[in-house]
Amino acid sequence: MSLIWTNESLLRGYGIRLKLFNDNNVLALREIRNDLKTMSHLGQSRRATQGGWSEEDILKWGRSKIELYNKRKCLPLVIVSEIDGAVMGNGGFPVVNMDHFRAESGVVLHHKYWRKGIGSASWRLILEYGFKEMLLNRITFETSPDNQASVSLFDRLNIPLEATQKESVFVDGKFYDKAVYVILRNQWPEVKQKLDEILEQKGLVFQNK
C-alpha cells in the first residue's frame, strides 16, 4: 500500500475534491466548527456557544490530525467545491488501523450544503479509496441513533447496524448513545451500486476531469 500524498487533490469527482489537511484549508474549517446549527446536529454545540474555536485552536486540532496521518493512523481530508473552491466540510478516516485493515469513516458538512448529495458523494469517494487503494477490509461509521438522515441512508443501502453503544459519548455535559454501522469489503460492490443510484437521482454523476 502506498500512502504518498501532497497538497494537491487526493480524490475528486461529483464536482468536489477531497484534499489532505494543511494549515490553510484547516483554517477554513473554523467557520464550520463555530457554526451552531452544524455542530448542534452533531451534538457538539457547546464549544460553538462558549467562545468558539480560535485560529490557534483549529490549527492545533488540524496539526494533531496530520501527526496521526504521518503515523498512518488517520486520513484527514477537507471537502472542496470544484465550482468556487469553497471548503464545504471535512471527512476521511479519523481512525485507521492498518495492522487489522480497518478504519472509521466520517463526513462533516456545513449545514448550507446539507440535502444536496454532497455528503453521500464525499462518502462514496472515501469508501472507494479505502477499499480499493488502502485495501481495507472493514469500515465503520458512528453516529447518533437520532441522526435520521444517516440512519435512513444506511437503511436504503442495506448497511447493517452492528451495535448501539449505550451512553458511550459524553458531550456538552450529557451522555449519549452511539450507533455503529459497518461495511465489509465483500459488501462494498453492492453498497456502491445502490449509492451510485441514489447519487444519480440527485443529478450527481461521477466526473474526474
N, C-alpha and C positions, 0 to 999 in steps of 0.2 A: 504493500500500500504506500502510495506517495502522498505526503501531506505538505506540498510545496505551494504556497500561495503568496500573492503580492497584494498591493493595494488596488490592483485592477479588479474588474468584475470576476467573481468566482463562479456565480451561477446567473443565468439570465433566461428570460422567456416570459410570455404573457404580459409584456410591457413593463416588466420590473427587472431590477438587477439586485443580486444579493452580494454584498461586499464584506470583506473582513473588517472588523473593528480597527479604527485608528483614531487619533485624538480629534481630528476634525469632524468625522462623522459621528463619533460618540457625543461630542458637544451638541450636535443637532438632536440627539435623543433626549436632551434635558427638557425640552418643551413637552415631550410625550410623558416623561416621568413626573412632570409637575402638573399634568392635565388631570383635574379632579374626576371628570367623567370617565376617562380612560382607566385610571387607576382604581376607581371605585368598582368598576366592572370586574377587576381582578382581585377585589377585596384588599387592596393595598393603598388606601386613600390617606392614611394618617400623615405620612410624610408630606404629601401634597398640600395638606391643610395646616401644617406646622412648619412653615418656612420654606418647604420645598427643597429641591436639590440645587446646590450651588455648582458653579463650574468646577470647583475643586472636588466636590463630591462625585460628580458624574465622571470626571477624568479618573479618579481613583478607582471607581467601580469598573470602568472600561479597561483600565490597565490591568486590573486583577483578572479580568477575563482573558486578556492577551497572555498573561503569565500562565494561566491554565492551558490555553491553546498551545503555547510553546512546549508544554509538557504532554501534549496530545490528550488532554483531559477535558477539552471544551472546544466547540466550534462556534464563536460568536460572530453573527452577521447582522449588518444593517440592511433594511429593505428600501430600495431607492426607485423612484419613478423614472422610467425611460423617457417620459414626456417632458418633464420640467426639472428633473434631478432632485426633487424633494425627497427628504428622508421620511418615510411613512411609518417606520417601526423597526423592530429588530426580531431576529429569530435565530434558528440554528439548533445546535445541540449543547445545552448548558452543562450537561454531564455526559462524558464519553468514557467508556471502559473498554479499551481495545484488547485487553487480555481475554475478555469474555465476549467480544464482538457485540456489545450492546451500548445503547445511548438513550438519553431522554431528550425529547424534542419539545419545541415551544415556539410560539409566534405571538408578538405583542404589536398591535397596530393602534395608531392614534384613532380616536373614535370617528373622525370625519372620513375615514377610509373603510369603516365597517359596512357590511352587507353589499359589497361590490365584487366579491370573489377574490379580493387581493390576498386575504389570509389563507384561503384554500390554495391559491396559486403558489404562494410562498411555501406552504407546507408541501405541496406536490414536488417542487424543485428540491427542497431539503431532503425529503424522504428518498427520492430517486438517487440523489447523491450519496445518501447514507448506505443504501442497499447496493448500489452499482459500483461506486468508487471506493467507499470505505469498507465494503464487504461486511457490513453489519448484519447480524442475524436477528436482532431484536431491538425494536424501537418503541419506547413508551411515551405516553402523553398524559400529564397530570393536570387535572382541572377541578374546579368546584362542581359538585353534583348539581348545583343551581345554575350553572352556565348552560342555559338552554341551547344556545347557538352551537356550542361544541358538542354537547350530548346528542343533539339532533343530527349533526353531521356524521358523527360516529355511527349512529343507528342506520343512517342511509347507506353508509359504506360497509355495514356489517362488521365493524371493528368491535371486538368483544370488550366488555368491562371485566377486567381481571380482578379488581378488588376495590372496595371502599374502605379507606383507612380512617377510622373514626377519630375525630378531634386530633388530627395529626399535624395541623397547621395552626400556628399562633400568630395572628395578625391583628393589629390595632386593638390589643387588649382582650381578644376573644379567641376561642378555639373553634376551628372549622374542620369539616370532613374533607377528604381528598379522594377523588375518583381517579383510578389508574386504568388507562386503556393501553392495549398492546397490539402491535403488528409484528408478525414474524416474516422472515424473508420469503418463505414459500407462499405467504398470503398476499404479498405485495402486488403481483401481476393483476389479481382480481380487484384489489382495492384501487390500484392505479386506473384501471379501466373505468370503474364507477366514478372515480374522482374526475377523470377527464370528461365524462358525460355531464357531470354537474357543472364543470367549468364552461363547457360548450353551451350549456343552457343559459349561462350568464354572458355569452358572447366572448369568452376568453379562449383563444386558441394559441397553442404553443408557437412562439416565433422567436428565433435566436438569430438576430441579424448582426 
